[in-house]
Amino acid sequence: MSNQIPTKSGSSAGLTPFIPPSVVKIEDTGLSPLWIQDLALKIMYYQGYMTGFKIAEDLALPFAGLVDQILDTLKREKLVEVKSSQMGLGEGAYQYAITGAGIARAREALREIMNHEDMPKH
């Protein structure tokens, strides 16, 4: 499968690579910050301690300017906490842990998924 798309002329010789727009801030994702926060909490709920860089990798979003802001909000709301840091490596290398309040919110977000009307019932 090719990452190329035909140009407007439609000729196969005019294929150009598809390059998605860069995502550098939350607004660029088209997702609400709350949705991204809940996704980060659900990931941490199942994974345990994670570095900021690993959380960003699992979210498939850049750490700088996006995931770092999400984690700052979650820290302010006491949903995650920093367990350890490695001096000189920045916040991306911090080990984050979900708190009891974060676990409760992650479980609520997971319940919402399970109770969603469009989901098949077993």
Number of C-alpha atoms within 10 A of each C-alpha: 3 7 9 13 13 14 13 8 9 10 9 11 9 12 16 12 11 11 8 6 8 9 14 15 16 18 11 11 15 9 10 10 16 11 11 18 20 20 18 22 28 20 17 22 19 11 12 12 20 20 19 22 20 16 26 21 13 13 15 10 19 18 22 15 13 21 26 18 16 19 24 15 16 20 18 10 12 14 21 24 20 18 13 13 15 11 9 7 9 10 20 20 17 20 20 24 22 28 19 12 13 23 18 15 18 24 16 14 17 14 11 11 12 13 12 10 9 8 9 8 8 3
